[in-house]
Each structure stands twice: as C-alpha cells, then as structure tokens.
Amino acid sequence: MDSISTKQIERPINLDWSLGFSCNVANSVHSLKNEERNAIFYISSHTGIIHDLDNNKQHLLQGHRNAISSLAISDDKRWIITGEQGDDAMIIIWDALNGQVRKILTSTDSVAHLNISSNSMYIASLSQTFPQKINIYNWTNDDNEPQYTHILDEKLEYQHSIIFDPLNDQELVTNGPSKVIFWTIDTQDEKLNAFYPHNNVHKMKKNIGEFTQTTFLPETTKVATATDKGYIVLWDYPIEDTNETVRNVLKVFNVSKKGGINLMKTVLDRFIVCGCSDGSVRFFDFHFRALAWFEHINAGSISSISFVYDPILEDLFASKSVDDISMDNFEAPEFMVATKKGIMLFIDSNTMQEIDETKRIGKLLIQGFNGSVHGLSSHPLKPI
C-alpha cells in the first residue's frame, strides 16, 4: 500500500507548533511509546500531532478541513484513524511510524465516533447527522467506499458510540444516552443486522444516569455499559434460552459512587479500566471486582486513557485465564491519561503499590488549556 504525500492534501493552515489539545474530545490522546521511541499522539482542532517527548519535536499531521471529532488507533499502535465533523467530511488513515497518509475516505458523513477492529482491517464510522449512518470500511481494499452501510431509523435515539468486539470483528455495539443496540455483519447478504434489547433498563426505579460507553468483555458473551452516575449495566443472553439472539440486562450495579464513568475499555483482554469524572482511574476484573485504583491524580475529569503497547506482557496475559487475575497479582502496562482540564499525565501502573500517595499521581507530560483561547499577544521584537 503506497503512502500519499501530504502535499496532495489541501491544508487550511500551515503550522510550526501546537500548544494544547482537544481535551473535550473523548479518547483524543494515545500513547505511541515502545522500545524504540517515546511518543504520544493527540489532536488539536483539525490537526493530529505525533509528539516525540524525548526530543521535544512535533510531527504535525495536516489534511483535515474541519475539526477532528473522533480518532482511533490500532492495537499495535501502527495505524491512526482520524475523522472530522462537517459537510463532505474525511476519514484519514495515517502511518504512525512516519506520519504519512495511507488512505483518505472522502465524502463521508460528519463523524460522531470511529473504531477500528482488533485485526486492523475494518473501520467503523458512526455519523453525527440525522438520519445517522453506520459505515464499515475494509480500508485495506482499493475501494474507498464502505463495504457495509446501515441508515438508522430517524425515530431512534441518537447514538454516540460504536465499538467492535475485540475477538469477533463481525459484531459491534452502539449506544446513546439510554439505548444500546447490538449489531452483526451479515457477510452473505452484505448488510448490518440490528438487535434491540427487550427490556428497558431506564424503567427501573433507580436513577442510573445516561449511558456513556459500551464495551465487550473478551472471552465471554457479556457486554458492559457505563453511565454518568457511576453505574454499570451488564448485558448477556438469557441462560434459560440458548436460542435467544438478543442480549438483555443481567444486572445493574454501582462501581463509582463519587463520580460518573466517562470512558471504559478492556486491557489485555483480561480486565476493565474506567476513567471517571471525579478524576480517578479504576481497574476491575470481568466480575467487576476491584483490582487497582488511582484516586489521587487530581488533574480533573478523565477524558482519555491509553496504554503502552507491551507485546511481552500481552503474551504473558494470553496464557492466563480471566479468573487468574486478582488484586494480589495485578499487573498492567504503563499508561497515560488526559483530562478535561487540558492535562496529560504518564502513570506507571506499579506505583499502585506505593504507600505515599504523591507517588501515584503520575508524571506531567503536557499542560494545555481547559477552555477557548480568546486573545493572543507576541513580543514586538523577539521571535515567536
């Protein structure tokens, strides 16, 4: 697959350096750290930035005409996918090693959310505009058109999140503030099939809040949805009916009484991490028993969590079953967090064992802005 020169893309503005990042875009910051480099990727309005932390250099990925509204990164950190809002929006696939454009998907709908399958072959796009549209691209093909498309009924609630099953790229899940929809790809008829849970969790007496994000629990049939009041809604197929094709609510419980859950993802296919509005990061096993927690970060509401790609640790956990994971043998890759206050921090998961809480707050990487910039001034004589 040939790279596309960024000179072929119309640039709205030329940049030398970017200060700050789009801290209110969920999952807008990702670690690219490995044995060969210490780098991070983040977005700032319509620009993607690969920031070499050791050499303090920025590689600016320009090409979007409008602000980037969502991004996704492959599990091996090789591919960066950015999508923008606005008319005639673009989705761009970048090579994370050199910042080159590998593919441009043009004339797509304004992007609400993107996700990439664990095998890095498929990209799922959920549109912002009504009627909403789900597009599934096999971006490794020569064709720029989506392989599967589904237009959602305008009567359905707005969906803001789309996620692939990490172990089955033929299954996806979307959710809005109060509705979850399960999807399967019908390769024979070349279409997406939707499955709607029968029971409505929001008819319960308790106020569980609005849904924020949904994720599959690998090597199980369970799916978990987080809420902005700290609840988890667990979905699964009815045990008494093995022919049932739709997951329903299994249980509802609270795991974060001090704040809501902004984002949730699985790590190493063995445990769950939650980034919370109270500024904490909490780890759970697949039974939602607490494994580790970082509650003294004190940097604001969590908007992004990203882990260092560690193939050695990945191989180690592949030999363990889900039930082997416990608080006593907790181990996770190093990770970074970003907050809605415009702060990025690097955290060593081993510091969970530190008695001194000041050693668990992480290392500051970038202090950005937590609001709009309303004015600028430069020195009349000195260079910028």
URPE-V147686 format. One record per pair of residues at least 6 apart in sequence whose C-alpha atoms are under 7 Angstrom apart, sorted by sequence separation. I is the first residue (numbers start at 1). J is the second residue. If there is no record, write none. Layout:
# URPE-V147686
i=I j=J
i=I j=J
This chain:
# URPE-V147686
i=22 j=28
i=32 j=38
i=33 j=39
i=42 j=48
i=43 j=49
i=51 j=57
i=52 j=58
i=73 j=79
i=74 j=80
i=84 j=90
i=94 j=100
i=95 j=101
i=116 j=122
i=117 j=123
i=127 j=133
i=165 j=171
i=174 j=180
i=175 j=181
i=185 j=191
i=186 j=192
i=216 j=222
i=217 j=223
i=226 j=232
i=238 j=244
i=266 j=272
i=275 j=281
i=284 j=290
i=285 j=291
i=338 j=344
i=354 j=360
i=32 j=39
i=33 j=40
i=42 j=49
i=51 j=58
i=73 j=80
i=83 j=90
i=84 j=91
i=94 j=101
i=95 j=102
i=116 j=123
i=126 j=133
i=127 j=134
i=164 j=171
i=165 j=172
i=174 j=181
i=185 j=192
i=186 j=193
i=216 j=223
i=225 j=232
i=226 j=233
i=237 j=244
i=265 j=272
i=266 j=273
i=274 j=281
i=275 j=282
i=283 j=290
i=284 j=291
i=337 j=344
i=338 j=345
i=31 j=39
i=32 j=40
i=41 j=49
i=42 j=50
i=50 j=58
i=51 j=59
i=72 j=80
i=73 j=81
i=83 j=91
i=93 j=101
i=94 j=102
i=115 j=123
i=116 j=124
i=126 j=134
i=137 j=145
i=164 j=172
i=173 j=181
i=174 j=182
i=184 j=192
i=185 j=193
i=215 j=223
i=216 j=224
i=224 j=232
i=225 j=233
i=265 j=273
i=273 j=281
i=274 j=282
i=283 j=291
i=337 j=345
i=351 j=359
i=352 j=360
i=31 j=40
i=32 j=41
i=41 j=50
i=49 j=58
i=50 j=59
i=72 j=81
i=82 j=91
i=83 j=92
i=93 j=102
i=115 j=124
i=125 j=134
i=126 j=135
i=137 j=146
i=138 j=147
i=163 j=172
i=164 j=173
i=173 j=182
i=183 j=192
i=184 j=193
i=215 j=224
i=224 j=233
i=225 j=234
i=237 j=246
i=264 j=273
i=265 j=274
i=273 j=282
i=274 j=283
i=283 j=292
i=336 j=345
i=337 j=346
i=351 j=360
i=30 j=40
i=31 j=41
i=40 j=50
i=41 j=51
i=49 j=59
i=50 j=60
i=71 j=81
i=72 j=82
i=81 j=91
i=82 j=92
i=93 j=103
i=114 j=124
i=115 j=125
i=125 j=135
i=136 j=146
i=137 j=147
i=162 j=172
i=163 j=173
i=172 j=182
i=173 j=183
i=183 j=193
i=184 j=194
i=214 j=224
i=215 j=225
i=224 j=234
i=237 j=247
i=264 j=274
i=273 j=283
i=282 j=292
i=283 j=293
i=336 j=346
i=30 j=41
i=39 j=50
i=40 j=51
i=49 j=60
i=71 j=82
i=81 j=92
i=82 j=93
i=92 j=103
i=93 j=104
i=114 j=125
i=124 j=135
i=125 j=136
i=135 j=146
i=136 j=147
i=162 j=173
i=163 j=174
i=172 j=183
i=183 j=194
i=214 j=225
i=223 j=234
i=224 j=235
i=236 j=247
i=237 j=248
i=263 j=274
i=264 j=275
i=272 j=283
i=273 j=284
i=282 j=293
i=335 j=346
i=336 j=347
i=29 j=41
i=30 j=42
i=39 j=51
i=40 j=52
i=48 j=60
i=49 j=61
i=70 j=82
i=71 j=83
i=81 j=93
i=92 j=104
i=113 j=125
i=114 j=126
i=124 j=136
i=136 j=148
i=162 j=174
i=171 j=183
i=172 j=184
i=182 j=194
i=183 j=195
i=213 j=225
i=214 j=226
i=222 j=234
i=223 j=235
i=235 j=247
i=236 j=248
i=263 j=275
i=271 j=283
i=272 j=284
i=281 j=293
i=282 j=294
i=335 j=347
i=29 j=42
i=39 j=52
i=47 j=60
i=48 j=61
i=70 j=83
i=80 j=93
i=81 j=94
i=91 j=104
i=92 j=105
i=113 j=126
i=123 j=136
i=124 j=137
i=135 j=148
i=136 j=149
i=161 j=174
i=162 j=175
i=171 j=184
i=181 j=194
i=182 j=195
i=213 j=226
i=222 j=235
i=223 j=236
i=235 j=248
i=236 j=249
i=261 j=274
i=262 j=275
i=271 j=284
i=272 j=285
i=281 j=294
i=334 j=347
i=335 j=348
i=28 j=42
i=38 j=52
i=39 j=53
i=47 j=61
i=48 j=62
i=68 j=82
i=69 j=83
i=70 j=84
i=79 j=93
i=80 j=94
i=90 j=104
i=91 j=105
i=111 j=125
i=112 j=126
i=122 j=136
i=123 j=137
i=135 j=149
i=161 j=175
i=170 j=184
i=171 j=185
i=181 j=195
i=182 j=196
i=211 j=225
i=212 j=226
i=222 j=236
i=235 j=249
i=236 j=250
i=261 j=275
i=262 j=276
i=271 j=285
i=272 j=286
i=280 j=294
i=281 j=295
i=334 j=348
i=28 j=43
i=38 j=53
i=47 j=62
i=68 j=83
i=69 j=84
i=79 j=94
i=80 j=95
i=90 j=105
i=91 j=106
i=111 j=126
i=112 j=127
i=122 j=137
i=123 j=138
i=134 j=149
i=135 j=150
i=159 j=174
i=160 j=175
i=161 j=176
i=170 j=185
i=181 j=196
i=211 j=226
i=212 j=227
i=221 j=236
i=234 j=249
i=235 j=250
i=261 j=276
i=262 j=277
i=270 j=285
i=271 j=286
i=280 j=295
i=334 j=349
i=347 j=362
i=38 j=54
i=68 j=84
i=69 j=85
i=79 j=95
i=80 j=96
i=90 j=106
i=111 j=127
i=112 j=128
i=122 j=138
i=123 j=139
i=134 j=150
i=159 j=175
i=160 j=176
i=211 j=227
i=212 j=228
i=233 j=249
i=234 j=250
i=260 j=276
i=261 j=277
i=279 j=295
i=333 j=349
i=346 j=362
i=347 j=363
i=47 j=64
i=67 j=84
i=68 j=85
i=78 j=95
i=79 j=96
i=89 j=106
i=90 j=107
i=110 j=127
i=111 j=128
i=121 j=138
i=122 j=139
i=133 j=150
i=134 j=151
i=159 j=176
i=210 j=227
i=211 j=228
i=234 j=251
i=259 j=276
i=260 j=277
i=280 j=297
i=332 j=349
i=345 j=362
i=346 j=363
i=46 j=64
i=66 j=84
i=67 j=85
i=78 j=96
i=88 j=106
i=89 j=107
i=90 j=108
i=109 j=127
i=110 j=128
i=121 j=139
i=133 j=151
i=158 j=176
i=209 j=227
i=210 j=228
i=233 j=251
i=234 j=252
i=259 j=277
i=279 j=297
i=345 j=363
i=346 j=364
i=46 j=65
i=66 j=85
i=77 j=96
i=78 j=97
i=88 j=107
i=89 j=108
i=110 j=129
i=121 j=140
i=132 j=151
i=133 j=152
i=157 j=176
i=208 j=227
i=209 j=228
i=233 j=252
i=259 j=278
i=279 j=298
i=345 j=364
i=346 j=365
i=46 j=66
i=64 j=84
i=66 j=86
i=88 j=108
i=89 j=109
i=131 j=151
i=132 j=152
i=209 j=229
i=232 j=252
i=233 j=253
i=258 j=278
i=279 j=299
i=344 j=364
i=345 j=365
i=21 j=42
i=22 j=43
i=46 j=67
i=88 j=109
i=89 j=110
i=131 j=152
i=208 j=229
i=231 j=252
i=232 j=253
i=279 j=300
i=344 j=365
i=21 j=43
i=22 j=44
i=45 j=67
i=46 j=68
i=87 j=109
i=131 j=153
i=157 j=179
i=231 j=253
i=232 j=254
i=278 j=300
i=279 j=301
i=344 j=366
i=21 j=44
i=22 j=45
i=45 j=68
i=87 j=110
i=131 j=154
i=208 j=231
i=231 j=254
i=278 j=301
i=279 j=302
i=310 j=333
i=343 j=366
i=344 j=367
i=20 j=44
i=86 j=110
i=130 j=154
i=178 j=202
i=230 j=254
i=231 j=255
i=277 j=301
i=343 j=367
i=85 j=110
i=230 j=255
i=231 j=256
i=276 j=301
i=277 j=302
i=308 j=333
i=342 j=367
i=343 j=368
i=64 j=90
i=84 j=110
i=85 j=111
i=230 j=256
i=276 j=302
i=307 j=333
i=308 j=334
i=342 j=368
i=84 j=111
i=230 j=257
i=275 j=302
i=307 j=334
i=308 j=335
i=342 j=369
i=83 j=111
i=307 j=335
i=341 j=369
i=342 j=370
i=230 j=259
i=306 j=335
i=307 j=336
i=341 j=370
i=229 j=259
i=230 j=260
i=306 j=336
i=340 j=370
i=229 j=260
i=230 j=261
i=305 j=336
i=306 j=337
i=178 j=210
i=228 j=260
i=229 j=261
i=305 j=337
i=177 j=210
i=178 j=211
i=227 j=260
i=228 j=261
i=304 j=337
i=305 j=338
i=177 j=211
i=227 j=261
i=228 j=262
i=304 j=338
i=176 j=211
i=177 j=212
i=226 j=261
i=291 j=326
i=292 j=327
i=302 j=337
i=303 j=338
i=304 j=339
i=126 j=162
i=291 j=327
i=302 j=338
i=303 j=339
i=302 j=339
i=303 j=340
i=61 j=99
i=175 j=213
i=301 j=339
i=302 j=340
i=105 j=144
i=175 j=214
i=291 j=330
i=300 j=339
i=301 j=340
i=262 j=302
i=285 j=325
i=299 j=339
i=300 j=340
i=17 j=58
i=70 j=111
i=262 j=303
i=300 j=341
i=69 j=111
i=70 j=112
i=72 j=114
i=74 j=116
i=148 j=190
i=149 j=191
i=150 j=192
i=299 j=341
i=28 j=71
i=69 j=112
i=70 j=113
i=71 j=114
i=72 j=115
i=75 j=118
i=148 j=191
i=25 j=69
i=70 j=114
i=72 j=116
i=74 j=118
i=148 j=192
i=299 j=343
i=32 j=77
i=74 j=120
i=268 j=314
i=113 j=160
i=115 j=162
i=117 j=164
i=112 j=160
i=113 j=161
i=114 j=162
i=115 j=163
i=118 j=166
i=113 j=162
i=115 j=164
i=117 j=166
i=197 j=246
i=199 j=248
i=268 j=317
i=196 j=246
i=197 j=247
i=198 j=248
i=212 j=262
i=213 j=263
i=215 j=265
i=11 j=62
i=165 j=216
i=167 j=218
i=195 j=246
i=197 j=248
i=212 j=263
i=213 j=264
i=218 j=269
i=11 j=63
i=117 j=169
i=161 j=213
i=163 j=215
i=166 j=218
i=270 j=322
i=10 j=63
i=12 j=65
i=9 j=63
i=292 j=352
i=296 j=357
i=296 j=360
i=297 j=361
i=296 j=361
i=297 j=362
i=294 j=360
i=217 j=286
i=5 j=100
i=6 j=101
i=4 j=100
i=5 j=101
i=3 j=100
i=4 j=101
i=3 j=101
i=4 j=102
i=3 j=102
i=2 j=102
i=76 j=309
i=34 j=308
i=29 j=304
i=31 j=306
i=33 j=308
i=34 j=309
i=27 j=303
i=28 j=304
i=30 j=306
i=31 j=307
i=32 j=308
i=26 j=303
i=27 j=304
i=31 j=308
i=26 j=304
i=27 j=305
i=24 j=303
i=23 j=303
i=31 j=336
i=29 j=338
i=23 j=339
i=24 j=340
i=23 j=340
i=23 j=342
i=21 j=342
i=20 j=342
i=21 j=368
i=20 j=368
i=19 j=368
i=20 j=369
